[in-house]
């Protein structure tokens, strides 16, 4: 069970590429531990994911995470402060990890691969419940919401590279804001998944990528808007 939730988190690392505004970081462990401390953190994150997937925010307790992870609850309270800190660190642990971006040599294809990954993870019968539960739980607390915004901001910044490469190839106009291109590609998916509850299919994911690519090529995401035409 823990391996499944860890796999879901690893997939989550490469899919949450929406945009947010920077916010102060929540209370989470500030060091980057190694050795035993790193293993403790990994066990706690895995246990937190498993518990929040099975029970949601309202059913998540420090005691249950302690039992599942094998880490004493006093340690959890000392390092994470409570359930909100555990949720926040589950996101922070993921945001700390590097992840590869598609590089097909074509913006439209790169964006399609990004949106396809979002679609694949969130609609996976085994993996999809974990990122959905984690996002829902994060929105229930200030610390979790701040960590979620920081997670999105980090991934969004990294994913902007696909558009920056397109600018370097001459495929997009100079001054294109790569983060805005990725936001446009992924936002319709997250709206369906997390807001409207409308069904999401592969064609919808593909269409969102195509629309963002067309808009980017037309210059809609340049930092300086084109001057209006004079009559």
C-alpha positions as CSV (number, residue, x, y, z in Angstrom):
1,X,0.0,0.0,0.0
2,X,2.8,2.5,0.9
3,X,4.5,1.8,-2.4
4,X,1.4,2.6,-4.3
5,X,1.0,6.0,-2.5
6,X,4.7,6.7,-3.0
7,X,4.3,6.0,-6.7
8,X,1.3,8.3,-6.9
9,X,3.4,11.0,-5.2
10,X,6.2,10.5,-7.7
11,X,3.7,10.9,-10.6
12,X,2.2,13.9,-8.9
13,X,5.6,15.6,-9.0
14,X,5.4,15.7,-12.8
15,X,1.8,16.7,-13.2
16,X,0.9,19.6,-11.0
17,X,2.1,22.4,-13.3
18,X,-0.5,25.1,-12.6
19,X,0.4,28.6,-11.6
20,X,0.2,30.3,-8.2
21,X,1.5,33.4,-6.5
22,X,4.5,33.0,-4.1
23,X,3.5,32.8,-0.4
24,X,5.3,32.4,2.8
25,X,6.3,28.7,3.3
26,X,4.3,26.8,5.9
27,X,5.7,25.2,9.0
28,X,7.6,22.1,7.7
29,X,11.0,20.7,8.4
30,X,13.5,23.3,7.2
31,X,16.6,21.1,6.9
32,X,17.4,18.7,4.2
33,X,18.0,15.6,6.3
34,X,20.2,12.7,5.3
35,X,20.6,9.1,6.5
36,X,18.2,8.0,9.2
37,X,16.4,11.4,9.3
38,X,15.7,11.1,5.5
39,X,14.3,7.6,6.0
40,X,12.0,8.8,8.8
41,X,10.7,11.7,6.6
42,X,10.1,9.3,3.7
43,X,8.2,6.9,6.0
44,X,6.1,9.7,7.5
45,X,5.3,11.2,4.0
46,X,4.3,7.7,2.8
47,X,2.1,7.2,5.8
48,X,0.5,10.6,5.5
49,X,-0.4,9.9,1.9
50,X,-1.9,6.5,2.7
51,X,-3.9,7.9,5.6
52,X,-5.2,11.0,3.7
53,X,-6.1,8.8,0.7
54,X,-8.1,6.4,2.8
55,X,-9.6,8.8,5.3
56,X,-9.5,12.3,4.0
57,X,-8.5,15.4,5.9
58,X,-11.2,15.0,8.6
59,X,-10.0,11.4,9.3
60,X,-6.3,12.2,9.3
61,X,-4.6,12.0,12.7
62,X,-1.1,12.2,14.0
63,X,-1.7,9.0,15.9
64,X,-2.6,7.1,12.8
65,X,0.4,8.4,10.9
66,X,2.6,7.4,13.8
67,X,1.2,3.9,13.8
68,X,1.5,3.4,10.1
69,X,5.0,5.0,9.8
70,X,6.5,3.5,13.0
71,X,7.6,6.9,14.1
72,X,6.6,8.0,17.6
73,X,3.9,10.6,17.7
74,X,6.0,12.9,19.9
75,X,8.5,13.1,17.0
76,X,5.7,13.9,14.6
77,X,4.4,16.7,16.8
78,X,8.0,18.0,17.3
79,X,9.0,18.0,13.7
80,X,5.7,18.5,11.9
81,X,3.5,20.2,14.4
82,X,0.4,18.3,13.6
83,X,-1.7,17.1,10.7
84,X,-1.5,20.3,8.8
85,X,2.3,20.2,8.9
86,X,2.2,16.6,7.7
87,X,0.1,17.5,4.7
88,X,2.3,20.5,3.9
89,X,5.4,18.4,4.0
90,X,4.0,15.7,1.8
91,X,3.8,18.4,-0.9
92,X,7.1,20.0,0.0
93,X,8.9,16.6,-0.2
94,X,7.5,16.2,-3.7
95,X,8.4,19.8,-4.8
96,X,12.0,19.2,-3.7
97,X,12.4,16.5,-6.3
98,X,13.6,17.2,-9.9
99,X,11.5,15.9,-12.7
100,X,12.1,15.5,-16.5
101,X,10.2,17.5,-19.0
102,X,9.3,16.4,-22.5
103,X,11.5,17.6,-25.3
104,X,10.1,16.6,-28.6
105,X,11.3,19.6,-30.5
106,X,7.8,20.8,-31.0
107,X,5.8,22.9,-28.5
108,X,2.5,21.4,-29.3
109,X,3.7,17.9,-28.7
110,X,5.5,18.9,-25.5
111,X,2.3,20.4,-24.2
112,X,0.3,17.4,-25.2
113,X,2.6,15.1,-23.2
114,X,2.2,17.3,-20.2
115,X,-1.6,17.4,-20.3
116,X,-1.6,13.7,-21.1
117,X,0.4,13.0,-17.9
118,X,-2.1,15.1,-15.9
119,X,-5.0,13.1,-17.4
120,X,-3.3,9.8,-16.9
121,X,-2.4,10.3,-13.2
122,X,-5.7,11.8,-12.1
123,X,-7.8,9.2,-13.9
124,X,-5.7,6.2,-13.0
125,X,-7.9,3.8,-10.9
126,X,-5.1,3.1,-8.5
127,X,-3.1,6.3,-8.4
128,X,-5.6,9.0,-9.0
129,X,-7.2,9.0,-5.6
130,X,-3.9,10.0,-3.8
131,X,-3.2,13.4,-5.5
132,X,-6.9,14.2,-5.5
133,X,-7.1,13.5,-1.7
134,X,-3.9,15.4,-1.0
135,X,-5.0,18.5,-2.9
136,X,-8.4,18.5,-1.2
137,X,-6.8,18.1,2.2
138,X,-4.3,20.9,1.5
139,X,-7.1,23.3,0.8
140,X,-8.4,22.7,4.3
141,X,-5.6,24.4,6.2
142,X,-3.5,27.5,5.8
143,X,-0.2,25.6,6.0
144,X,-1.4,23.0,3.5
145,X,-2.8,25.7,1.1
146,X,0.5,27.6,1.3
147,X,2.5,24.4,0.5
148,X,0.2,23.6,-2.4
149,X,0.7,27.1,-3.8
150,X,4.5,26.7,-3.4
151,X,4.3,23.3,-5.0
152,X,2.4,24.7,-8.0
153,X,4.8,27.6,-8.3
154,X,7.9,25.4,-8.3
155,X,6.5,23.0,-10.9
156,X,5.0,25.8,-13.0
157,X,8.4,27.6,-13.1
158,X,10.1,24.4,-14.2
159,X,7.5,23.5,-16.9
160,X,8.0,26.9,-18.5
161,X,11.1,25.5,-20.0
162,X,9.1,23.8,-22.8
163,X,8.0,27.2,-24.0
164,X,11.4,28.8,-23.5
165,X,12.9,26.2,-25.8
166,X,10.2,27.0,-28.3
167,X,11.2,30.7,-28.2
168,X,14.9,29.7,-28.7
169,X,13.9,27.6,-31.8
170,X,12.0,30.6,-33.2
171,X,8.7,28.7,-32.8
172,X,7.3,31.3,-30.4
173,X,7.7,35.1,-30.4
174,X,10.3,36.6,-28.1
175,X,9.0,37.7,-24.8
176,X,6.6,34.8,-24.5
177,X,6.0,34.0,-20.8
178,X,6.5,30.2,-20.6
179,X,4.6,29.9,-17.3
180,X,1.5,31.4,-18.8
181,X,1.7,28.9,-21.7
182,X,1.7,26.0,-19.4
183,X,-1.0,27.5,-17.2
184,X,-3.3,27.8,-20.3
185,X,-2.6,24.2,-21.3
186,X,-3.3,22.6,-17.9
187,X,-6.0,24.9,-16.4
188,X,-8.9,23.4,-18.3
189,X,-7.9,19.9,-16.9
190,X,-7.7,21.0,-13.3
191,X,-11.0,22.9,-13.7
192,X,-12.7,19.7,-14.6
193,X,-10.9,17.6,-12.1
194,X,-11.1,19.8,-9.1
195,X,-13.9,22.4,-9.7
196,X,-16.7,21.4,-12.0
197,X,-16.5,17.6,-11.7
198,X,-17.1,17.3,-15.5
199,X,-15.6,14.2,-17.1
200,X,-12.1,14.4,-18.4
201,X,-10.9,12.3,-21.4
202,X,-7.8,12.1,-23.4
203,X,-9.2,14.2,-26.3
204,X,-10.0,17.0,-23.9
205,X,-6.4,16.9,-22.5
206,X,-5.1,17.0,-26.1
207,X,-7.3,19.9,-27.1
208,X,-6.3,22.0,-24.1
209,X,-2.6,21.6,-25.2
210,X,-3.4,22.4,-28.8
211,X,-5.3,25.6,-27.8
212,X,-2.5,26.8,-25.6
213,X,0.1,26.1,-28.4
214,X,-2.0,28.1,-31.0
215,X,-2.5,31.0,-28.6
216,X,1.2,31.1,-27.8
217,X,2.2,31.1,-31.4
218,X,-0.2,34.0,-32.0
219,X,1.6,36.0,-29.3
220,X,-1.1,36.0,-26.6
221,X,1.4,35.2,-23.9
222,X,4.1,37.7,-24.6
223,X,5.1,40.0,-21.7
224,X,4.4,43.1,-23.8
225,X,1.0,43.0,-25.5
226,X,0.9,43.9,-29.2
227,X,-0.2,47.5,-29.9
228,X,-3.7,47.7,-31.3
229,X,-4.0,48.3,-35.0
230,X,-4.7,51.8,-36.1
231,X,-7.7,52.5,-38.3
